[in-house]
Amino acid sequence: MDMDFYILLILVLLQYQMCECRNRYCKEAVDSVEIVTDCPTSKTEWEIAVRKKSCGRIASRQKCDSVERFKYHCVINGFRNEVMEVCAPSRIIFGHCTEFNVHGGVIQDQMSTPCSDIFPKCDSIYNSSDAYKYPDCYKLVTNGEVLSTTPKYTTSSGIKRITTDNPYSVETRFVIAIGLFLIPITMIPIALVTLRIKSKLSMHLYFNK
């Protein structure tokens, strides 16, 4: 494979990865965040919360994902000190509690809270919009005291507050790591191509004196 094509391919793939990461940020999801005192822990409570939040109104005008995947969530934040309601694209969670990363604008695995047979109990694979099935994850929240094991589903009086979450989502950190790995690899071929071009140019000038 020609070296020039190899360099171009790497740069295109890297740019694509960075664009994919940026596109995961969902402004409509961030704007819909509302801090609550607790989350629904049953199908009935969840259905009531879904109707109250009315994520369907946002789903029809957002461009983050398909209307079908843009759903109501009630999850913890990245610092595990608040629970929040948010309308956001659902995703598959792999063996962790679910969080909403405010700065990343994305629903994702809460990497510091892997599922356990003891605590917190949650499935190895599940949809983020089903987070209400795993109440142990809500008990991780620490506001000076552990949430009750039988929470009453009530929202704070219309208070909306954005948390100071980890500014980089899991996907963002992954892409940054790839970028840091690829940049040195990419620079070497670029340097070689530059030297080759300069050499050809010098030869051309020499023979055309």
Salt bridges, closest charged atoms under 4 A:
ASP4 OD1 - ARG196 NH2 3.47
ASP31 OD2 - LYS27 NZ 2.70
GLU34 OE1 - LYS53 NZ 3.63
ASP65 OD2 - ARG69 NE 2.76
GLU82 OE2 - ARG161 NH2 2.33
ASP109 OD1 - ARG91 NH2 3.15
ASP109 OD2 - HIS96 ND1 3.37
ASP130 OD2 - LYS133 NZ 3.86
ASP136 OD1 - LYS139 NZ 3.43
GLU171 OE2 - ARG91 NH1 2.96
